[in-house]
Amino acid sequence: MDRGTIKAMIVEKLRQQKHDTADYVVSGKIKQYLKRICLAFPNETPAGQEFANVMFKIQDERHDKAVNMLVEKAMNERDDLGGNAYESIRQILVAVINNG
């Protein structure tokens, strides 16, 4: 799996498509991908359990808040959804970036 940062992968994809690479564009693209994949997470998958853990942390908030939190983590290159906490979500996001 590609270990580049989510942000760097999105920037490269945007450059290839000759689009703006400003942070607001990058975070918007990450949000678009995450919204698409997080709506379909069943709880029995590792990614679904990770997303459920994010939702549980902010239980009075809605789905959009959890997606926004994941976008912030993906934009932070020191965190970037790496490590054990979000590894399955990261793998799915990387696959979507590479294929979409």
C-alpha positions in Angstrom: 0.0 0.0 0.0 1.2 3.5 -0.7 2.4 5.2 2.5 2.4 8.7 1.2 0.2 11.1 3.1 -3.5 11.4 2.2 -2.9 15.1 1.5 0.0 14.4 -0.8 -1.9 11.8 -2.8 -4.8 14.2 -3.3 -2.5 17.1 -4.2 -0.8 14.9 -6.8 -4.2 13.7 -8.2 -5.4 17.4 -8.5 -2.1 18.4 -10.2 -2.5 15.6 -12.7 -6.0 16.9 -13.5 -4.7 20.5 -13.6 -6.9 21.6 -10.6 -6.2 24.0 -7.8 -4.3 22.4 -4.9 -5.1 24.9 -2.1 -5.8 23.3 1.3 -9.6 24.1 1.1 -9.7 22.2 -2.3 -7.7 19.2 -0.9 -9.9 19.0 2.3 -13.0 19.3 0.2 -11.9 16.4 -2.0 -11.0 14.3 1.1 -14.4 15.1 2.5 -16.1 14.1 -0.7 -14.3 10.7 -0.7 -15.0 10.1 3.0 -18.7 10.9 2.8 -19.0 8.5 -0.1 -17.3 5.6 1.7 -18.4 6.2 5.3 -22.1 6.1 4.5 -21.7 2.4 3.5 -19.6 1.1 6.4 -21.2 -2.0 8.0 -20.2 -2.4 11.7 -18.8 -5.9 11.3 -15.8 -4.7 9.1 -12.7 -3.2 10.6 -13.3 0.1 8.8 -16.9 0.1 10.1 -15.7 -0.5 13.6 -13.2 2.3 13.3 -15.9 4.7 12.0 -18.3 3.6 14.8 -15.5 4.4 17.3 -15.2 7.9 15.9 -19.0 8.3 16.0 -19.1 7.0 19.6 -16.6 9.6 20.7 -18.9 12.3 19.4 -22.2 10.6 20.1 -24.3 13.8 20.3 -23.2 14.8 16.8 -24.1 13.6 13.4 -22.3 11.7 10.6 -21.0 14.9 9.1 -19.1 15.7 12.3 -17.3 12.3 12.3 -16.4 12.8 8.6 -15.1 16.3 9.4 -13.0 14.9 12.2 -11.5 12.3 9.8 -10.9 15.0 7.2 -8.9 17.0 9.8 -6.9 13.9 10.6 -6.2 13.2 6.9 -5.1 16.8 6.4 -2.7 16.6 9.4 0.3 15.0 7.8 1.7 14.0 11.3 -1.5 12.0 12.0 -2.9 11.3 8.5 -5.2 8.4 9.6 -2.1 6.3 10.1 -1.3 3.8 12.8 -3.7 1.3 14.2 -6.5 3.6 15.0 -7.7 4.3 11.4 -5.7 1.9 9.3 -8.7 0.2 7.6 -10.3 3.6 6.8 -7.0 4.8 5.4 -6.7 1.7 3.2 -10.2 2.2 1.7 -9.5 6.0 1.3 -6.2 5.3 -0.5 -7.9 2.8 -2.8 -10.6 5.4 -3.7 -8.0 8.1 -4.3 -5.9 5.8 -6.5 -8.9 4.5 -8.5 -11.2 7.5 -8.4 
